[in-house]
Amino acid sequence: MIPKSLLILILIIIMIWGFRDYFIYQTKKRNEKLKALQESYDNALKTLKESYEAALKSEDKAKALEAGRKYYSFKRNGELTIYDEQAITNDLMTMK
């Protein structure tokens, strides 16, 4: 007959091993989600920047102003700073 304390010890080891695997899996899953979110953010930012640059190359200042505000607003989580507005104004002044 196996001693009761040995059975309890084996059960504890199995539980610890299971929790360890669970936490490793959850960490890996979370890291994959974070990576996907970062890639999504980077792609959206790149698209907005390209849109802004294309608008600056055109002759439509209203379109460039709107694209610039969208781009900088996205970079700042929806909040434009006075420095962003100044950067947009400077860019608009260089348009032909």
C-alpha positions in Angstrom: 0.0 0.0 0.0 1.2 3.5 -0.9 1.5 5.9 2.0 -1.2 8.6 2.1 1.4 11.4 2.3 3.1 10.1 -0.9 -0.2 10.2 -2.7 -0.8 13.8 -1.5 2.6 14.8 -2.6 2.1 13.3 -6.1 -1.2 15.0 -6.4 0.3 18.4 -5.4 3.1 17.9 -8.0 0.5 17.1 -10.7 -1.5 20.2 -9.8 1.6 22.4 -9.8 2.6 21.0 -13.2 -0.9 21.7 -14.6 -1.0 25.2 -13.3 2.5 25.8 -14.7 1.4 24.7 -18.2 -1.8 26.7 -17.9 0.1 29.9 -17.1 2.6 29.3 -19.8 -0.2 28.8 -22.3 -2.0 32.0 -21.2 1.2 34.0 -21.4 1.9 32.8 -24.9 -1.7 33.5 -25.9 -1.6 37.0 -24.4 1.7 37.8 -26.2 0.2 36.7 -29.5 -2.8 38.9 -29.0 -0.5 41.9 -28.1 1.6 41.3 -31.2 -1.5 41.2 -33.4 -2.8 44.4 -31.9 0.6 46.1 -32.4 0.7 45.0 -36.0 -2.9 46.3 -36.5 -2.0 49.7 -34.9 1.2 50.0 -37.0 -0.7 49.2 -40.2 -3.4 51.7 -39.4 -0.8 54.4 -38.6 1.1 53.7 -41.8 -2.1 54.0 -43.8 -3.1 57.3 -42.2 0.5 58.6 -42.7 0.4 57.6 -46.4 -3.0 59.2 -46.8 -1.7 62.5 -45.2 1.4 62.5 -47.4 -0.7 61.9 -50.5 -3.0 64.7 -49.5 -0.1 67.1 -49.0 1.1 66.3 -52.5 -2.3 67.2 -54.0 -3.5 70.7 -54.2 -6.5 70.3 -51.9 -5.6 71.9 -48.6 -8.9 71.0 -47.0 -8.3 67.3 -47.7 -4.7 67.6 -46.4 -5.9 69.4 -43.2 -8.5 66.6 -42.6 -6.0 63.9 -43.3 -3.4 65.5 -41.0 -5.8 65.9 -38.2 -6.8 62.2 -38.5 -3.2 61.1 -38.6 -2.0 63.1 -35.6 -5.2 62.4 -33.7 -4.7 58.7 -34.1 -1.1 59.0 -32.9 -2.3 60.8 -29.8 -5.2 58.6 -28.9 -7.8 61.1 -30.2 -6.3 64.3 -28.8 -4.5 66.8 -31.0 -1.9 69.0 -29.4 -1.1 72.6 -30.4 2.2 71.2 -31.7 0.3 68.8 -34.0 -1.8 71.7 -35.3 1.4 73.7 -35.8 3.0 70.8 -37.7 -0.1 70.5 -39.9 -0.1 74.3 -40.5 3.6 74.2 -41.5 2.9 71.3 -43.9 0.0 73.1 -45.4 2.1 76.3 -45.9 4.6 74.3 -48.0 1.8 73.1 -50.4 1.8 74.7 -53.8 
